Each structure stands twice: as C-alpha cells, then as structure tokens.
Amino acid sequence: MAILRDIGANYTPGKGTVFTVWAPEAEKVEVQLDKPEPIQVPLQREAFGYWTGLSEMATPGTRYTYVLSPDTHRPDPASRYQPDGPHKASAVVDQTSFNWTDQQWKGLPLEQLIIYELHVGTFTEEGTFEGVIKQLPELKELGITAIELMPIAQFPGERNWGYDGVYPFAAQNSYGGPDGLKKLVDACHAQEISVVLDVVYNHMGPEGNYLNDFGPYFTNKYNTPWGNALNFDDAHSDHVRNYFFQNALMWLRDYHIDALRLDAVHAIYDTGAKHFLQELREHVTQLEEQEGRSYLLIAESDQSDVRLINPIEQGGYGIDAQWFDDYHHAIHTLVTGEKEGYFEDYGKPEQLQKALEHTFVYNGLYSEHRKKTLGTDATANPAKQFVIGSQNHDQVGNRMLGERLTELVSFEMLKPIAGLVLLSPYVPMLFMGEEYGEKNPFLYFVSHTDEELVEAVRKGRKEEFAYFASKGEAPDPQSEDTFNRSKLQRGYTSDTQQKKLREFYKELIRLRKTAPALAKPDKPNMKVQLEEEQLVLHLLHIGQEPSLYCLFNISNQPQETTLFSEANGSWKILLHSADEKWGGPGAETQQTLEAGASVNLPAGSVIILEHQK
C-alpha cells in the first residue's frame, strides 16, 4: 500500500498553513495570498513534483491561488472551500475548529441501514445543509436510519445534480460550505442517523476543471463519455491515486461521514496490479484502526460483478456493498410495462424471483441490450451487501420528463412496490419524496456560466430524447424553472392520501426494524414462490419466529391465491394495504388464515401475515 502525501492547504492553529500541490511539470510555483495587498510565497520543489511551503500569514478564511506562471493563477485542486465558486480563489479552512458533539457515535452496520437518498438543493425550499437539518426530525420519525447525499463537491453555479463537480475536496458554497456540512453530519448523528456521501471518482465536470494546468490527472489511454479518463494506471498515476485516496479519507476523518457511495465504479479504469478500489479499501481500513470505528464503502456498478464486494483475500476489492439495479429494473418493467432502452432486458416475472433468490438477474447470461454476456453469480453473497430501491436519482431524473412512479402507476400499486423494497432481504433505499408519493418531477438541471457549454448540454438532452418527441420536449436543464419544479412539495401535510401513504411506509419501516424475522434478513432464510401469469409473489421470511408471510399482487387485476403448503400453522394478518387507514378502498379478508387457505388479493396490494404458535 502506497504511503500517502498530504495535499492542499493544511492549517495548524498557532503555526500557520502548509500549502502542498502536485505540479510535476512546473518550473516554479508560488502561492498568492489575497491579503489587502497580494503576497506571493514561493514553494519548494520536492520529490515527484510536489511543491510545498509554510505561511504563518495564511489563516482560516485567507483567499489564495497557485501561481504556475505570470499568466496562470489557479485555485487549489485540493481546495477545502471555494467561497466564490470554481473560478475564483480558494479559502483556507481550519478543520480542527468545529465543535463536534458526536463522540459516542460509531456508525451503523449495513443490515441496520434504511437509506434516504436526497439532493440538498431540492430537498427543501432553502436548498441548503441547514434546510436538511430542519427536516431531520421528520426523517427520524419516519424510521430512516441513514441519509445519502447526492454529490456536494463544488460545481459551477448554484444548481446541479452534483456530478459536474470540479473541486472534490470542497463542500458546495451555495449549500453552506464546510461548516454547513459538518453541522448537518453532527445533527444527523445526534438523531442516530448515518450519513452516506456520494463521491465521484470516475470523471470531473467540464466547467472550472483546471487539473490539466497542474499535471497529468487525465490519460488518453481510455475513451469515456466525458473525454479522457482520470489517470489511475498510466505514467504519474501514483499521485492521481493519492489525490483521490486523500479525498476519501478527508470526508471520513474530518467530516465524520459514515459511508461513501462510489459513483459508477465501472468507469474507473485501472488495469494495474492493485486496483484503485482495493487500495482505497486498504487505506480506509487503516483509518478505521486509527479512529477506532468502521466506515462503509458502497459502490455503484452496472457490471453485476461480485469481485467488487468479495474479500481482498479472495481476490475481491473488499468494498462493503454495491447498488443492485437488477431489482429496480425487474420491478419497474413489471409494474409499468416499459421496455425501452436497457429495460428491454427485463420484464419477465421470473426475473423478480431470481433477483430475490440469487441477486443478479444477469449472472453470466447474454444481454440483448448490451449484446454481450454479463455478470457473475452472487447467490452466496449476503443480502446486506446489496442496496436496492424502486426509485433513485438516476431512474427518475434520467427520464425525459423526470416522472416519479407516482405518475406511472396507480396509488394502490405504490404500496406493494414499497413492500418489495422494505420487506426484501436487501438494504432498502428510498428516494426523497417517495414515501408520500411526491408529484413534482426530479429533472436534470445545471447552472453553467459558459454559454457554449450550456448550448452543448441543451443540444445533448434534445438529441438523447429525440425518440420521445411525441411526449414533448426535454425541459431546459439551464432554466431555473426546471430546478424549482424539481423541489419537493411535501403535499402530505395537506393531502390526506399522501399522508396515509407516508404512514404506510412508516409502518413497513417499523416492521422491518422490529419483526424478529426481519432482524437480519438474508436469502437462505426466506422462501419465494411466484405465480407468473397472475403476478402474485409469495415471500416467506423464516429466519426467526414468528415467521412473516408477505403476499404481493403487482398486477392491475384482483387475484385469488392459496397460501403455499410449506406455510404450516395459522397466520394472522398484520397489514393489508387495501385498508382504508392506508388510503385503500377497504379490505375484506378474515384476520386468521391456515396453510392452504384461499386469499383474495385486490389489484396492486400487499398483505403481511405473522405466524401464530
């Protein structure tokens, strides 16, 4: 494992700030402090092209840039704060000054996570970290145990999904900057809520990206959707790897983040002997030993590859968990009938059963959409290693009109879909607003300041959705109205049906957290049976008594089914989604059923039964 090198502006109270930057091709580097009169401090060249120097005059809040030539003044690639955006000076941050109150907090294990994915800018009217803090009591009351923040690394303007970040070390200024993020994390821990941060190590945004002025951060060895790939295995790659390792450790150590969600790791290109992800895991393990607590790494990948999550000693990368899109696709295609794009590989009822019993649907099978064989077998991997959801920022926001499931299926169908997520053996994740059926879309939006780039983004969106011209035109991503339309309405405060749906989610979460059979749900501790023509799924959790029997009707017609014979004994109904208390039309089912009994399932419904001794 490589020895890491500190980078950025590291302030020590009473001593000043040590500036370190990697610029291997520079002949001279100075740091310019924007005091009342600019002061230039020469840096000394060290091994491998690092430049470093101490300034006692640089204190918290001091603005500074690196001078690479008389005409090239650039912000710090490892800037902790960009108070005026990506094109202006960086600011020194004192990472030791925040008064943390979470000393007793050690994080939560994977199997206890009920994740709530949110976008800071649209989750509240304020669009800030402070705005999120105000909503924490409601998330706690709902039963959420972790929030996942979409990327908050500094991007241009004030509106962006976050995947155009260009300063990975700097918390977005318009959200509240470094202190705002620390306050949010501290407040979450006070509510016993873990914080997952989405980080992007596969590309950088186009505007404000000055890395090439410093060194070979990119390589033309690989072609990516964003141009040249980040340089993880070419000449000088040790120092690019150092940059991102230090970034991950900073979020965990200095911001007390509990877990990192690693965006699109299939686009991290590394053919070296030790993959970037494996070495990242090793550095995080070392930090765990130093801090006396555990941290989680969760990968997003579309490769269905267990190598990501298998232990290092078994040839894996040792990542704790990964997003599991097959489960989303299996559900979505069955309830919406959509078959466009990558959905063409899904839509068969048996795929839902396979996703429950064996995890990956494509586990060495030919993908018609990709025109190649895809995936590995994940049957033996614990369910807690997979994060699932019926909605997320990608699956909603990458639609032309950003429609949520609320607009695509009936109100009643939202309830069995919720059950498929929250009653599965996997780690459940909700997308903000899902729990009450938010009706506002979640659209794609940016606020670039480069007009040519804005036009290129607009053109790209129009071309991407040309096939859907009959549905209208893709909303203008640069428009502030597109952003405002994506903000949550929180209609459940006045809409009775939305309030009942939220209560339904709350009850499912309560069951997941308290039912013995769901204490540590896993694939070997359940039985699955699917009636393919009727779209009726039987899911029996038998880990601990009392067992739970979940019946799902994900068809748009009432169905009659029979409790399967292995479900011995009597069963008491704990929950029926058609009950009026959940906004349903009313349920007519006897409260106790025997094995082999006939059950009527209304269209779009879920019934949960508990085994009676």
C-alpha positions in Angstrom: 0.0 0.0 0.0 1.5 3.4 -1.1 2.4 6.0 1.5 0.1 8.9 1.1 1.2 12.5 0.7 -0.8 15.4 2.3 -2.1 17.9 -0.3 -4.0 21.2 -0.2 -3.8 23.9 2.5 -3.4 22.4 5.9 -3.8 24.9 8.7 -2.5 24.3 12.2 -3.6 26.8 14.9 -0.6 28.8 16.1 1.7 27.7 13.3 0.1 28.8 10.1 -0.8 26.9 6.9 1.3 24.4 4.9 0.5 24.5 1.2 1.2 21.4 -0.9 0.4 21.0 -4.6 1.4 18.4 -7.2 2.6 20.2 -10.3 5.4 17.9 -11.8 5.9 19.9 -15.0 6.1 23.4 -13.4 9.4 25.2 -13.2 8.3 27.4 -10.4 5.2 27.5 -8.1 4.1 30.2 -5.7 1.0 30.6 -3.6 -0.6 34.0 -3.8 -2.4 35.2 -0.6 -5.1 37.7 -1.3 -4.5 39.9 1.7 -5.2 43.6 1.4 -2.2 43.6 -0.8 -1.4 40.3 -2.7 1.5 38.4 -1.2 3.3 35.7 -3.1 5.0 32.9 -1.1 7.5 30.7 -3.0 7.1 27.0 -2.7 9.9 24.5 -2.6 10.0 21.6 -5.1 10.2 18.1 -3.5 10.2 14.6 -4.8 7.8 13.6 -7.7 6.9 17.2 -8.4 5.2 18.2 -5.2 5.6 21.8 -4.2 5.3 22.9 -0.5 5.8 25.8 1.8 4.6 27.2 5.1 3.0 30.6 5.6 2.2 32.0 9.0 0.2 34.7 7.4 -2.3 32.3 5.9 -5.1 31.9 8.5 -8.7 30.5 8.2 -10.6 32.4 5.6 -7.5 33.6 3.7 -8.1 33.5 0.0 -5.3 32.1 -2.1 -4.4 30.8 -5.6 -1.4 29.0 -7.0 0.8 30.9 -9.5 2.0 28.5 -12.1 3.2 31.2 -14.5 2.7 35.0 -14.6 -0.5 34.4 -16.6 -1.7 31.3 -14.9 -3.3 31.7 -11.4 -5.4 28.8 -10.4 -7.4 27.7 -7.3 -6.1 24.8 -5.3 -7.0 21.4 -6.9 -7.5 20.1 -3.3 -9.3 23.3 -2.1 -11.4 22.7 1.0 -13.6 25.7 0.2 -14.4 27.8 -2.9 -16.4 30.6 -1.4 -16.9 32.4 -4.7 -17.3 29.3 -7.0 -14.9 27.3 -9.1 -13.2 30.1 -11.0 -12.2 32.3 -8.0 -9.7 31.9 -5.2 -9.7 29.1 -2.7 -10.0 29.7 1.1 -8.0 28.2 3.9 -10.2 26.1 6.3 -9.4 25.1 9.9 -10.6 21.5 10.0 -9.9 21.4 13.8 -12.2 24.3 14.9 -15.7 22.7 14.6 -17.2 21.7 18.0 -18.3 18.1 17.3 -20.8 16.6 19.8 -20.9 13.0 18.3 -18.0 11.5 20.2 -20.1 8.5 21.2 -21.3 7.8 17.6 -19.7 4.8 15.9 -21.9 4.4 12.9 -24.4 1.7 12.0 -23.8 -1.7 10.4 -25.1 -2.4 6.8 -28.0 -4.5 7.9 -29.5 -1.6 10.0 -29.4 0.9 7.2 -32.7 2.3 5.8 -31.3 4.8 3.4 -33.0 8.0 2.2 -31.3 9.5 -0.9 -31.7 13.2 -1.2 -30.5 16.2 -3.2 -29.6 19.1 -1.0 -30.7 21.7 -3.4 -34.2 20.4 -4.0 -35.0 18.6 -0.7 -36.1 21.8 0.9 -37.1 25.3 -0.2 -33.8 26.7 1.2 -31.7 24.2 -0.7 -29.0 24.1 1.9 -27.5 21.9 4.6 -29.3 23.9 7.2 -32.6 23.2 5.4 -31.9 19.4 5.6 -31.2 19.7 9.4 -34.7 21.2 9.9 -36.2 18.1 8.3 -34.2 15.5 10.3 -36.9 15.1 13.0 -39.4 14.0 10.3 -37.0 11.6 8.8 -36.3 10.1 12.2 -40.0 9.8 12.9 -40.4 8.0 9.6 -37.8 5.5 10.7 -34.9 6.5 8.4 -31.5 5.4 9.8 -29.3 6.9 7.0 -29.4 9.7 4.6 -27.4 9.6 1.3 -26.4 13.0 0.0 -26.1 13.3 -3.8 -22.6 14.8 -4.6 -21.9 18.1 -2.8 -18.4 18.7 -4.2 -18.1 22.3 -5.6 -19.7 22.7 -9.0 -20.3 25.9 -11.1 -23.4 28.0 -10.2 -26.0 27.0 -7.6 -28.0 24.3 -9.5 -26.5 21.0 -10.4 -27.1 17.3 -9.6 -23.5 17.3 -8.3 -22.0 15.1 -10.9 -20.3 18.1 -12.6 -18.2 18.7 -9.5 -14.7 20.1 -10.1 -13.3 20.5 -6.6 -13.8 17.1 -4.9 -12.5 18.4 -1.5 -14.7 21.4 -1.3 -18.3 21.3 0.0 -20.6 23.3 -2.3 -20.6 27.0 -1.3 -24.2 27.6 -2.0 -25.2 24.7 0.2 -23.4 26.1 3.2 -19.7 25.1 2.7 -17.5 23.0 5.0 -19.1 24.2 8.3 -22.6 23.7 7.0 -21.8 20.1 6.1 -20.2 19.4 9.5 -23.3 20.9 11.2 -25.5 18.6 9.2 -23.4 15.5 9.9 -23.3 16.3 13.6 -27.1 16.9 13.7 -27.7 13.5 11.9 -25.6 11.7 14.5 -27.5 13.3 17.3 -30.6 11.7 15.7 -28.8 8.4 15.3 -28.8 8.8 11.6 -25.8 7.7 9.5 -24.6 9.9 6.6 -23.6 8.4 3.2 -21.9 10.8 0.8 -22.0 10.2 -2.9 -18.5 10.8 -4.3 -17.4 10.9 -8.0 -14.0 9.3 -8.8 -14.7 8.4 -12.4 -14.7 11.8 -14.1 -14.7 15.6 -13.4 -17.1 18.2 -14.6 -16.3 20.4 -17.6 -16.5 23.9 -16.2 -13.9 25.1 -13.7 -11.8 21.9 -14.2 -8.2 23.2 -14.1 -6.5 20.0 -13.2 -4.6 19.8 -16.6 -2.8 23.0 -15.7 -1.2 21.2 -12.8 -0.3 17.8 -14.1 -1.3 14.6 -15.9 -4.5 14.0 -13.9 -6.1 12.5 -17.1 -4.9 10.0 -19.7 -5.9 9.4 -23.3 -5.4 5.7 -22.8 -9.2 5.2 -22.4 -12.2 6.8 -24.1 -15.0 7.7 -21.7 -18.4 9.6 -22.1 -16.6 12.6 -20.5 -13.5 12.6 -22.6 -10.1 11.5 -21.4 -10.2 9.2 -18.3 -8.8 10.1 -14.9 -5.3 8.7 -14.8 -5.3 5.7 -12.4 -2.8 3.5 -14.1 -0.7 5.5 -16.6 2.5 7.4 -16.0 2.4 9.5 -12.9 -0.8 7.8 -11.7 0.5 7.2 -8.2 -0.1 10.9 -7.5 -3.6 11.0 -9.0 -4.5 8.0 -6.9 -3.1 9.8 -3.9 -5.4 12.8 -4.7 -8.5 10.6 -4.5 -7.4 8.5 -1.6 -6.8 11.7 0.4 -10.2 12.9 -0.7 -12.0 9.8 0.6 -10.1 9.9 3.9 -10.8 13.6 4.4 -14.6 13.1 4.2 -14.5 10.2 6.7 -12.0 11.7 9.1 -12.6 15.5 9.0 -16.4 15.5 8.3 -17.3 12.3 10.2 -19.1 10.9 7.2 -20.1 7.3 7.9 -20.1 5.8 4.3 -19.1 6.8 0.8 -21.2 5.8 -2.2 -18.7 5.5 -5.1 -20.3 6.7 -8.3 -20.1 4.5 -11.4 -17.0 2.5 -10.5 -17.2 0.6 -13.8 -15.9 3.9 -15.3 -12.8 3.9 -13.1 -10.3 2.5 -15.5 -7.3 0.7 -13.8 -5.5 -2.3 -15.2 -2.7 -2.1 -12.7 -1.7 -5.0 -10.3 -3.7 -3.5 -7.4 -7.0 -1.9 -8.5 -7.7 1.6 -7.2 -10.8 0.3 -5.3 -8.8 -2.3 -3.5 -6.2 0.2 -2.4 -8.9 2.6 -1.3 -10.4 -0.1 0.9 -6.9 -0.7 2.4 -6.5 3.0 3.2 -9.9 3.2 4.8 -9.2 0.1 6.8 -6.1 1.8 8.1 -8.1 4.8 9.1 -10.6 2.6 10.9 -7.8 1.2 13.0 -6.7 4.8 13.8 -10.1 6.1 14.6 -11.5 3.0 16.4 -14.6 2.8 14.3 -15.8 1.3 11.0 -16.6 3.1 7.7 -18.6 1.7 4.8 -17.8 1.8 1.1 -20.7 1.3 -1.3 -20.1 1.0 -5.0 -22.4 1.8 -7.9 -21.7 -0.5 -10.9 -23.6 -1.8 -13.8 -21.4 -4.9 -14.3 -23.1 -7.3 -11.8 -19.6 -8.3 -10.6 -19.1 -9.8 -7.1 -15.4 -9.0 -7.4 -16.2 -5.6 -6.1 -17.6 -6.8 -2.8 -15.7 -10.1 -2.2 -12.9 -10.0 0.4 -9.4 -9.0 -0.7 -8.0 -12.3 0.4 -10.4 -14.0 -2.1 -9.4 -11.8 -5.0 -12.0 -9.2 -4.5 -11.7 -5.4 -3.8 -13.2 -5.6 -0.3 -15.9 -3.0 -0.9 -18.7 -3.4 1.7 -21.8 -3.2 -0.6 -23.0 -2.2 -4.1 -26.1 -0.8 -5.7 -28.2 -3.5 -7.2 -30.1 -2.2 -10.3 -31.5 -5.5 -11.5 -34.0 -5.4 -8.6 -35.2 -2.0 -9.7 -35.4 -3.0 -13.3 -37.3 -6.2 -12.6 -39.9 -4.3 -10.6 -40.2 -1.3 -12.8 -40.8 -3.2 -16.0 -43.5 -5.4 -14.5 -45.5 -2.5 -12.9 -45.1 0.0 -15.8 -44.8 -2.2 -18.9 -41.9 -0.1 -20.1 -39.4 -1.9 -22.3 -37.3 0.9 -23.9 -33.5 1.1 -23.6 -31.9 -1.1 -21.0 -35.4 -2.2 -19.8 -35.6 -4.4 -22.9 -33.5 -7.0 -20.9 -36.2 -7.1 -18.2 -40.0 -7.5 -17.8 -40.1 -11.3 -17.3 -41.8 -12.2 -14.0 -39.3 -14.9 -13.2 -36.6 -12.3 -13.1 -38.1 -10.8 -9.9 -38.0 -14.2 -8.2 -34.4 -14.7 -9.4 -33.4 -11.3 -8.1 -34.7 -12.2 -4.6 -33.2 -15.7 -4.5 -29.9 -15.2 -6.4 -29.5 -11.4 -6.6 -28.1 -10.8 -10.1 -30.5 -11.5 -12.9 -27.6 -11.3 -15.4 -25.2 -13.7 -13.7 -23.4 -15.0 -16.8 -26.3 -14.6 -19.2 -26.4 -12.9 -22.6 -27.8 -9.3 -22.5 -29.8 -8.5 -25.6 -29.4 -4.8 -24.9 -25.7 -4.9 -24.4 -25.1 -7.6 -27.0 -22.7 -9.5 -24.7 -22.7 -12.0 -21.8 -22.9 -10.2 -18.5 -22.5 -10.8 -14.8 -21.3 -13.2 -12.1 -23.1 -15.4 -9.5 -24.0 -13.5 -6.3 -26.1 -16.3 -4.7 -23.5 -16.8 -1.9 -23.1 -13.1 -1.1 -25.0 -11.9 1.9 -28.1 -9.8 1.1 -26.8 -6.9 3.2 -24.1 -6.3 0.5 -26.7 -5.0 -1.9 -28.6 -1.7 -1.8 -31.9 -1.6 -3.6 -34.7 0.8 -4.4 -37.7 1.2 -6.6 -36.7 4.8 -7.4 -33.5 6.8 -7.2 -32.0 10.0 -8.8 -30.9 8.1 -11.9 -34.0 6.1 -12.6 -36.2 9.2 -12.1 -34.0 12.0 -13.3 -32.7 10.4 -16.4 -36.2 10.2 -17.8 -37.0 13.0 -20.2 -39.8 14.4 -18.0 -38.4 13.2 -14.7 -41.6 11.4 -13.7 -41.7 9.5 -10.4 -43.6 6.2 -10.1 -46.4 8.3 -8.7 -47.1 9.4 -12.3 -46.6 6.0 -13.8 -48.6 3.6 -11.7 -51.8 3.7 -9.5 -51.8 4.9 -5.9 -52.6 1.4 -4.8 -49.6 0.0 -6.7 -47.2 2.2 -4.9 -47.8 0.1 -1.7 -46.7 -3.3 -2.9 -43.8 -1.7 -4.6 -42.8 -0.2 -1.2 -43.2 -3.6 0.3 -40.9 -5.2 -2.3 -38.2 -2.8 -1.2 -38.7 -2.7 2.5 -39.6 -6.3 3.1 -36.8 -7.7 0.9 -33.6 -9.1 2.4 -31.6 -6.4 0.9 -30.6 -2.9 2.2 -33.5 -0.6 1.3 -33.1 2.9 -0.1 -35.9 5.4 -0.7 -35.6 8.4 -3.0 -36.7 11.7 -1.4 -40.5 12.2 -1.5 -41.2 8.6 -2.5 -42.6 7.8 0.9 -45.7 10.0 0.4 -45.9 9.9 -3.4 -44.3 13.3 -4.3 -45.8 14.5 -7.5 -43.2 17.0 -8.6 -40.7 15.5 -11.1 -37.0 15.3 -10.5 -35.5 16.8 -13.6 -31.9 17.2 -14.9 -30.6 20.7 -14.2 -27.4 22.7 -14.4 -26.3 26.3 -13.9 -23.2 26.6 -16.1 -21.7 30.0 -16.7 -20.1 29.1 -20.1 -22.7 29.8 -22.8 -21.1 27.4 -25.3 -21.3 24.6 -22.7 -24.9 25.5 -21.9 -25.9 25.2 -25.5 -24.0 21.9 -25.8 -25.9 20.5 -22.8 -29.2 21.6 -24.2 -28.4 20.1 -27.6 -27.3 16.8 -26.0 -30.5 16.5 -24.0 -32.6 17.1 -27.1 -30.7 14.5 -29.1 -30.9 12.0 -26.3 -34.6 12.1 -26.2 -35.4 12.7 -29.9 -37.0 9.2 -29.8 -39.6 10.5 -27.3 -40.6 13.6 -29.4 -44.3 12.6 -29.1 -44.1 13.3 -25.4 -42.9 16.8 -25.9 -39.5 18.4 -25.5 -37.0 17.8 -22.7 -37.1 20.7 -20.2 -34.3 23.2 -20.5 -31.6 22.0 -18.0 -30.2 25.5 -17.6 -33.6 27.1 -16.7 -34.1 28.0 -13.0 -37.8 26.9 -13.5 -36.6 23.3 -14.3 -34.7 23.4 -10.9 -37.7 24.8 -9.0 -40.1 22.3 -10.4 -37.8 19.6 -9.0 -38.2 20.7 -5.4 -40.3 18.7 -3.1 -43.8 20.0 -2.4 -44.3 17.9 0.8 -48.0 17.6 0.0 -48.6 15.1 2.8 -49.0 18.0 5.2 -52.3 18.8 3.5 -53.1 15.8 1.1 -54.9 13.0 3.0 -53.9 10.3 0.6 -50.3 11.3 0.6 -50.3 11.4 4.4 -51.8 7.8 4.5 -49.1 6.6 2.1 -46.4 8.1 4.3 -48.0 6.3 7.3 -47.9 3.1 5.3 -44.2 3.5 4.6 -43.7 4.3 8.3 -45.4 1.0 9.3 -43.3 -1.0 6.8 -40.2 0.5 8.2 -41.3 -0.2 11.8 -41.9 -3.8 10.9 -38.5 -4.1 9.2 -36.9 -2.8 12.4 -38.9 -4.7 15.0 -40.1 -8.0 13.4 -37.7 -10.8 14.6 -37.9 -12.5 11.2 -36.5 -9.3 9.6 -33.8 -8.7 12.2 -31.1 -10.0 9.9 -32.9 -10.9 6.7 -31.0 -13.0 4.2 -31.6 -15.2 1.1 -31.2 -18.6 2.9 -33.8 -17.5 5.5 -36.6 -17.0 3.1 -38.8 -18.9 0.6 -40.0 -17.3 -2.6 -42.8 -18.5 -4.9 -44.1 -16.6 -7.9 -47.3 -17.1 -9.9 -46.1 -15.7 -13.1 -49.4 -15.2 -15.0 -51.1 -13.7 -12.0 -48.0 -11.6 -11.0 -48.5 -12.8 -7.4 -45.4 -13.1 -5.3 -45.2 -15.2 -2.1 -42.3 -14.1 0.2 -41.8 -16.1 3.4 -39.2 -14.9 6.0 -38.3 -17.8 8.3 -35.1 -16.5 10.0 -36.7 -16.2 13.5 -40.1 -16.9 14.9 -42.6 -15.6 14.3 -42.1 -16.0 10.6 -43.6 -13.4 8.2 -45.5 -14.3 5.1 -45.8 -11.4 2.5 -48.2 -11.7 -0.4 -47.8 -9.2 -3.3 -50.2 -8.7 -6.2 -48.4 -6.5 -8.7 -51.0 -6.9 -11.4 -53.7 -4.4 -12.2 -56.4 -7.1 -11.6 -57.7 -8.7 -8.4 -56.2 -12.2 -8.0 -57.0 -15.2 -5.9 -54.2 -17.3 -4.4 -53.5 -20.0 -1.9 -51.1 -20.0 1.0 -48.4 -22.5 0.0 -48.3 -25.8 1.8 -44.9 -25.2 3.5 -46.5 -22.3 5.4 -47.7 -24.6 8.2 -50.0 -23.4 11.0 -52.1 -20.4 11.5 -51.3 -16.9 10.2 -52.6 -13.6 11.5 -52.9 -10.6 9.2 -50.6 -7.8 10.4 -51.1 -5.4 7.5 -53.4 -5.2 4.4 -52.5 -2.4 2.0 -56.2 -2.1 0.9 -57.3 -1.0 4.4 -58.8 2.5 4.5 -56.3 3.6 7.1 -53.6 3.3 4.3 -55.8 5.1 1.8 -57.2 1.9 0.2 -60.7 1.0 -0.9 -61.2 -1.3 2.1 -60.2 -4.9 2.7 -62.4 -7.9 3.1 -60.3 -10.7 4.5 -60.6 -12.8 7.6 -58.0 -12.0 10.2 -56.6 -15.5 10.6 -55.7 -17.9 7.8 -54.5 -21.5 7.7 -51.9 -23.1 5.4 -53.7 -23.9 2.1 -56.3 -21.2 2.6 -57.5 -19.1 -0.3 -56.8 -15.4 -0.2 -58.2 -12.7 -2.4 -55.7 -10.0 -3.3 -57.0 -6.7 -4.6 -55.3 -5.2 -7.6 -52.0 -3.6 -6.6 -51.8 -4.9 -3.0 -49.6 -6.4 -0.3 -50.7 -8.4 2.7 -48.3 -9.3 5.6 -49.1 -12.2 7.8 -47.5 -13.3 11.1 -47.1 -16.9 12.1 -49.1 -17.9 15.2 -47.7 -20.6 17.5 
